[in-house]
Amino acid sequence: METGNSYPVSKPALWRQLLPWVLAGVILVYVFQKVPFAEVKAALKGVSLLAVIAGFAVYTLAYYLTDALSFWRCYSRYNLPIRFGEVMKLRLASYIVQALFAAFTEMLTVLYLFRRHRVPVLAATSSGIFVYFLETYNMVLALSICLVMVPPLRGFSWLGPTLIAVCVAAWAFLLLWLLYWHTGLRRRLWPTWQDRKIFTAFAQARLWHYPEIWLYRLLTVAASVWASIWIFRSMGVTAPTGLLVAAVPVIINSTYWPVSAGGVGGPQLFADILLRGYMTSAQAVAWSLIWSAVFLLTRTLTGVFFIRPVWRAAFQPESKNADD
């Protein structure tokens, strides 16, 4: 597919669409071979429905507002003047796609902005990358804390040393990245990067933009942690609050990784690994299943009311959009 501005946007290959579902299925089989479903079912019976509803109501409201706010600030700074309400509608529509076919999520967004507002595809993509760049460092921060607070994780076969190396490399990369864009290095090393559309947001960003967007994304993490701890306590889990604060963001972020589909896969695997020894495996898996189910339900029910006009604006031939 060509967008008309010389930047091709290709439909994700079928294997990219199906791979997350396959991996999620493999993970679920692995988890339930270790943890009998009967034990998970028993753990689910101890969950307070009121705690789940209250926790997710707060989390969902906080997530929707701060997610839209972070994207609105980036689009309006680096791409075009745009109303907050329009970005909110666009983000809400994307949630149903994110939950079911994540590979289409950013394609939906950038094509909408190109066809509705003529924002170059790569320039719009750069704003999304800027947001997710800082979202990633929320996860890196949580994972770094988790490595300190969960000694067994550091010695967990090959995974512990690998995660330590990843965290060290990530923090070093952040320092070098900021030095490059906010010192004279950008004019001496690879100066053409400043003119590339994919780096539009980073080339225009001020240093203080980073902590602002990071704070918005941190608020979504804080809301998810609060909701999760509320549910854990209703299950009778007594794991240290500090551990949950560190582990929950990693578990929840795995929902968006290629090992998850429909909200399942990654959360079950990482809940069992990171919370092992502080609660039963059945409790960890039960909580992650609750999270996955409500994630899929809220994303789908929210997106279904907004997806049609956004999808048509993004994917329908422009001549038909003009007729509408």
C-alpha positions in Angstrom: 0.0 0.0 0.0 1.3 3.5 -0.9 0.3 6.5 1.1 0.9 8.9 -1.7 3.8 10.7 0.1 6.5 8.2 -1.1 6.4 6.3 2.2 5.1 2.7 1.7 2.9 1.2 4.4 2.7 -2.6 4.0 0.1 -4.8 5.5 1.8 -7.0 8.2 2.6 -10.4 6.9 0.2 -13.2 7.9 2.9 -14.8 10.0 3.3 -11.6 12.0 -0.4 -11.5 12.7 -0.5 -15.2 13.8 2.8 -15.5 15.6 1.7 -13.8 18.8 -1.3 -16.1 19.0 0.9 -19.2 18.5 3.4 -18.0 21.2 0.6 -17.1 23.6 -0.9 -20.6 23.1 2.4 -22.3 23.8 2.9 -20.3 26.9 -0.5 -21.1 28.3 0.1 -24.8 27.6 3.5 -24.5 29.4 2.0 -22.7 32.4 -1.0 -25.1 32.8 1.3 -28.1 32.6 3.1 -26.8 35.7 0.0 -25.4 37.5 -3.1 -27.6 37.5 -6.2 -25.7 36.3 -8.1 -26.9 39.3 -5.8 -25.0 41.6 -6.1 -21.9 39.5 -9.9 -22.2 39.6 -9.8 -22.5 43.4 -7.6 -19.4 43.6 -10.1 -17.5 41.4 -12.9 -18.3 43.8 -11.0 -16.2 46.5 -11.0 -13.1 44.3 -13.3 -10.2 45.4 -15.4 -9.1 42.4 -15.8 -5.7 44.0 -12.0 -5.3 44.1 -11.7 -6.3 40.5 -14.3 -3.8 39.4 -13.0 -0.9 41.5 -9.4 -1.6 40.6 -10.0 -1.8 36.9 -12.3 1.2 36.8 -9.6 3.4 38.3 -6.9 1.9 36.1 -9.0 2.1 32.9 -9.9 5.7 33.4 -6.4 6.7 34.3 -4.9 4.8 31.4 -7.3 6.2 28.8 -6.7 9.8 29.8 -3.0 9.7 30.2 -2.5 7.6 27.1 -4.4 10.1 25.0 -2.7 13.0 26.7 0.8 11.7 25.9 0.0 11.1 22.2 -1.8 14.4 21.9 1.2 16.3 23.3 3.5 14.6 20.8 1.3 14.9 17.8 0.5 18.6 18.5 4.2 19.4 19.1 5.9 17.5 16.3 3.3 16.9 13.6 0.2 19.2 13.5 -2.3 21.2 15.6 -4.9 18.7 16.6 -7.7 18.6 19.2 -7.4 16.5 22.3 -10.8 15.0 21.6 -9.8 13.8 18.2 -6.7 12.1 19.6 -8.8 10.5 22.3 -11.2 9.1 19.7 -8.2 7.8 17.7 -6.6 6.1 20.7 -9.9 4.6 21.9 -10.5 3.1 18.4 -7.0 1.6 18.4 -7.5 -0.3 21.6 -9.7 -3.0 20.0 -7.1 -3.5 17.3 -4.3 -3.5 19.9 -6.1 -6.3 21.9 -6.8 -8.5 18.9 -4.3 -7.8 16.1 -1.5 -5.6 17.6 0.4 -5.6 14.3 -2.2 -3.3 12.8 -2.4 -0.8 15.7 0.2 1.8 14.6 -0.7 1.3 10.9 -4.2 2.4 11.8 -2.9 5.5 13.6 -0.4 6.7 11.0 -2.8 6.1 8.0 -5.5 8.0 9.8 -3.3 11.0 10.4 -2.0 10.9 6.8 -5.3 10.6 5.1 -7.2 12.9 7.4 -4.5 15.5 8.0 -1.7 14.8 5.5 0.9 14.1 8.2 3.8 12.1 6.6 3.6 8.5 7.7 7.1 8.4 9.1 6.7 11.7 10.9 3.5 10.4 12.6 5.4 7.2 13.4 8.2 9.1 15.1 5.7 10.6 17.6 4.5 7.1 18.5 8.1 5.9 18.8 8.8 8.9 21.1 6.0 7.8 23.4 6.9 4.1 23.4 10.5 4.9 23.9 9.6 6.4 27.3 7.1 3.7 27.9 9.9 1.2 27.5 12.0 2.9 30.1 9.2 2.7 32.6 9.5 -1.1 32.1 13.3 -1.0 32.2 13.1 0.9 35.5 10.7 -1.6 36.9 12.7 -4.6 35.7 15.9 -3.1 37.1 14.2 -2.8 40.5 12.8 -6.3 40.2 16.3 -7.7 39.5 17.5 -6.1 42.8 14.5 -7.2 44.8 14.1 -10.8 43.5 17.4 -12.6 44.0 16.2 -15.9 42.5 15.5 -14.0 39.2 19.1 -13.0 38.9 20.1 -16.7 39.1 17.2 -18.0 36.9 19.1 -20.1 34.4 20.2 -17.9 31.4 17.3 -15.4 31.9 18.7 -13.6 35.0 22.1 -12.7 33.5 20.4 -11.8 30.2 18.0 -9.4 31.9 20.9 -7.8 33.8 22.8 -7.3 30.6 19.7 -5.8 28.9 19.1 -3.3 31.7 22.7 -2.1 31.8 22.7 -1.8 28.0 19.4 0.1 28.1 20.5 2.7 30.6 23.7 3.2 28.8 21.8 3.7 25.5 19.5 6.2 27.1 22.4 8.3 28.3 24.1 8.2 24.8 20.8 8.9 23.1 20.2 12.1 25.1 23.8 13.2 24.7 23.5 12.8 20.9 20.2 14.8 20.4 20.8 17.5 23.0 24.5 18.4 22.5 26.6 19.3 19.5 27.0 15.6 18.6 24.0 15.6 16.4 25.7 18.1 14.1 29.0 16.2 14.0 27.8 12.5 13.9 25.3 11.4 11.4 23.9 14.9 10.8 21.4 13.7 8.2 19.5 12.0 11.0 18.0 15.4 11.8 16.3 15.5 8.4 14.8 12.0 8.5 11.1 11.9 9.0 11.4 8.9 11.3 13.4 11.0 13.8 11.1 14.1 13.5 10.0 13.9 17.2 13.5 13.4 18.6 14.9 16.2 16.4 12.3 18.7 17.6 12.0 17.6 21.2 13.4 19.7 24.0 15.1 17.9 26.9 12.2 18.7 29.2 9.8 17.0 26.9 11.2 13.6 27.9 10.3 13.8 31.6 6.9 15.3 30.8 5.8 12.4 28.5 7.6 9.9 30.9 5.4 11.2 33.7 2.2 10.7 31.8 3.2 7.1 31.0 4.3 6.6 34.7 0.8 7.6 35.8 -0.6 4.7 33.7 1.9 2.4 35.4 1.0 3.7 38.9 -2.7 3.1 38.2 -2.1 -0.5 37.0 0.1 -1.2 40.1 -2.5 0.2 42.4 -5.3 -1.9 40.8 -3.2 -5.0 40.9 -2.2 -4.7 44.5 -5.8 -4.1 45.4 -6.8 -7.4 43.7 -3.8 -9.2 45.2 -4.7 -8.2 48.7 -8.3 -9.3 48.1 -6.9 -12.7 47.2 -5.0 -12.9 50.5 -1.6 -12.5 48.9 0.9 -11.0 51.4 3.9 -10.5 49.0 5.8 -7.3 49.9 4.3 -4.2 48.4 7.8 -3.1 47.1 8.1 -6.3 45.1 4.6 -5.9 43.6 5.4 -2.3 42.6 8.5 -3.6 40.8 7.0 -6.8 39.3 3.6 -5.7 38.1 4.7 -3.2 35.4 6.9 -5.9 33.9 4.0 -8.4 33.9 1.5 -6.0 32.5 3.9 -4.6 29.8 4.3 -8.2 28.5 0.7 -7.9 27.3 2.0 -5.7 24.5 5.0 -7.9 23.6 4.9 -10.4 20.6 4.5 -13.3 23.1 1.0 -12.1 24.0 -2.3 -12.1 22.0 -5.7 -11.2 23.2 -4.2 -10.2 26.5 -2.9 -13.7 27.4 0.5 -15.3 27.2 3.2 -13.0 28.6 1.3 -12.0 31.8 0.9 -15.7 32.8 4.5 -16.5 32.2 6.0 -13.5 33.9 3.6 -13.6 36.8 4.7 -17.2 37.5 8.4 -16.3 37.2 8.5 -13.0 39.1 6.1 -13.8 41.9 7.2 -17.4 42.6 7.9 -18.0 46.2 5.8 -15.0 47.4 2.5 -16.5 46.5 1.3 -19.8 45.0 1.8 -20.3 41.3 -2.0 -20.8 41.1 -2.6 -17.3 42.7 -0.1 -15.7 40.3 -1.7 -17.3 37.3 -5.2 -16.6 38.6 -4.4 -12.9 38.9 -2.8 -12.8 35.5 -5.9 -14.4 33.9 -8.1 -11.8 35.6 -5.9 -9.1 34.2 -5.9 -10.6 30.7 -9.6 -11.1 30.6 -10.5 -7.6 31.8 -7.8 -6.2 29.4 -9.4 -7.9 26.5 -12.9 -7.0 27.6 -12.3 -3.3 28.3 -10.2 -2.8 25.2 -12.8 -4.5 23.0 -15.9 -2.8 24.4 -14.2 0.6 24.3 -12.9 0.3 20.8 -16.1 -1.1 19.2 -17.8 2.3 19.6 -15.1 4.2 17.8 -13.4 1.9 15.4 -15.7 2.2 12.4 -15.1 5.8 11.4 -11.4 5.7 12.2 -10.9 2.4 10.3 -12.8 3.9 7.3 -10.7 7.0 7.4 -7.5 5.0 7.6 -8.1 2.1 5.2 -11.0 2.9 2.9 -10.0 4.3 -0.5 -9.8 8.1 -0.4 -12.4 8.6 -3.1 -15.0 6.9 -0.9 -13.9 8.9 2.1 -14.4 12.1 0.0 -17.9 10.9 -0.9 -18.8 10.5 2.8 
